[in-house]
């Protein structure tokens, strides 16, 4: 398995994530894959400057 787009890059160019499949990691280092491709990605900056 290979990660083709890191979150840091998706934040800069959200349209690149469309059509890709999400891979997440838990606190123990385990990975999970999600069967539905990303349809859209919206990056929102919170009041403290944190991205979400």
C-alpha positions, 0 to 999 in steps of 0.5 A, a space after each residue: 500500500 502506498 499513500 499518494 497524498 498527505 494531509 499537508 498537501 491536501 490542505 494546500 490543494 483540496 481538489 487533489 483528494 477527490 476520487 482518492 480513498 481515505 486512510 486513517 491511523 489510530 493512537 496505537 499506530 493501526 491503519 484503517 481504509 475507507 471504501 468510499 472515495 472522497 467526493 469533496 474536501 473543504 478546509 476551514 481555518 478556526 479562530 485560533 488558526 487551527 486547520 480543520 
